Amino acid sequence: MKRILPFLVLAGGLLAFGGCAPQDDADTIRVGQISNRTGPTSDVGVPLADGVRDAWRWINANGGVRGRTVRVIEIDASYDIPRTIRAFRQLADDNGVPLIHGFGTPDSAAVLPLANRARVIYMPTSYAEEFVDAEHAPYFFITNADYSTAARSAVQFVAEQGGKLGLARNPGGFGIAPIPAIKEEAERLGVAIVAEEDIGYTPTDAVQQSLAFRNAGATHVWMGNTNAAMSVLARDLARQGSDAVLIGNIYAGDEAFVRNAGEDAEGHLSLYGSVPYGDDSAEAMEAIMAANYASPDTHYIRGWAQALLAAEVIGRAIDEGLEPTGENLRRMFYTLEEFSPGGLVPAVSFSENDHRPSMNVPIFEVRNGEFVKIWDNVMER
């Protein structure tokens, strides 16, 4: 039986164990992870990183990938662009990893040209539209529908409801990224956008924004932000007598929103990113529940999905008699057709011309403190 090597967590580029890694067996495969455990939005960065970590531990404990152990070398770059660039170079150049699990939008965009030159697979947990452009980002692969595709789905839902749409967005990063797609889809479908309001990541109140949406007659408000902002907006919408229904993006409408908003969360919607925790229709759920993670949520589950997807393409390369280099793994991503890693996220498919993983963007509603799927929209490519 192969020895399961420990996961190494690097902070600021320093190895945790005296500055040196243990020697790998000849068959050991190294992969990298650039996480956000200590920077802005680490509230979602930690469970995402832990999900990746725990999934690889489970894979190794169950025989590895086709019998080969995978060692994950993690660097906490704190959502900082210069540190992310240094981490990428350390992982790709010094450790020779063929694949790196990444994090957010600006930091992932910064290393995109490096990944192209090094021919290293990069798997961010940002779903920015530029990352699914196969020509622009040939080595980038994500697990869920990109922000723009998801936002278009939200507009289609509002159109089906005959509603009027408001936009609540953080004025930067993933909050702004899908706005052009939303407006284009709204114009195509005849959905009126009646108000647009900026709101920060961690506001103390959203009275001004709530009044704007109420007075404009918004029936639905797309939320491009965090769970903290969505919680505050849900509270203040109720206080200002607005019946507008929030549609949170993948980082706004999560379990923390339900906990923080309490009764004010009821009836609001989310472009939720995975099956809910405990959904035993997902084959990987038993392993996830056995991990006994303190606060499992969609971010933790998507971390698992990302690692399971990486393991699948590595396994396919080995089956083909290929070494798991970045270039060979890229070819294996194109062999995936309607493949759902562990049943945790909508099935993915990739082609050399289109890195959008899925056009399936379901919508979930908060009912009695739980997410319930109410709409399963499969969009055209």
Secondary structure, 3 states (H helix, E strand, C coil): CCCCCCCEEEECCECCCCCCCCCCCCCCEEEEEEECCCCCCHHHHHHHHHHHHHHHHHHHHCCCECCECEEEEEEECCCCHHHHHHHHHHHHHHCCCCEEECCCHHHHHHHHHHHHHHCCEEECCCCCHHHHCCCCCCCECCCCCCHHHHHHHHHHHHHHHCCCEEEEECCCHHHCCCHHHHHHHHHHHCCCEEEEEECCCCCCCCHHHHHHHHHHCCCEEEEECCHHHHHHHHHHHHHCCCCCEEEECCCCCCHHHHHHHHHHHCCCEECCCCCCCCCCCCCCHHHHHHCCCCCCCHHHHHHHHHHHHHHHHHHHHHHCCCCCCHHHHHHHHCCCCCECHHHCCCCECCECCECCCCCEEEEEEEECCEEEEEEEEECCC
